[in-house]
Amino acid sequence: MLAQQACEKIDRTRNVAGTALASLLHTEPEIPHIPCRGQLLHLFPRGEENQINYVSPSVTFPKFVELLDLEMYRYNVLLGFTVSVGGLTESLVKYSHAALLDYLQHPAKQERVGYVSDSIILIFKKNQKDDRVIIPLMKMTSQLLTGEAVRSKSLLQLCIFLCHKFPL
């Protein structure tokens, strides 16, 4: 939930959630049973927790988009991104959208498009009647479908389907 709130559209919420998450990771004595602790510590190294400006979308979104690699956090982080990417504030949309596209276009990690797509479908299913989520989700989905990462992957699948005698 903190990861989701750290990706939301309200600056103060992002700041409190990001700071709280980083602080919880570095609390002494160590808090047990934090899922994917090693990967989280890699993203939020000790000593950085008080130096990161979580209010700034240009800092927060590139950092938190990497949590999409962790299945345990994927749904909530993408839900937070949904509200930001599909939002109204220009700078918020710009940085959240850019971070998500950069994440999806990573050449060595083409499977990302698939599991982000699966998570988008899950968000649609779980929030069918929640306009606060569905409207920004439709905007975000539209932006992603017209983006290069998804288009090139879709074109490849379409070519395989149309040109192969026995589609895979």
Summary of the structure (lengths in Angstrom):
residues: 168
radius of gyration: 17.1
end to end distance: 37.8
largest distance: 60.6
contacts: 485
relative contact order: 0.11
helix: 69%
strand: 0%
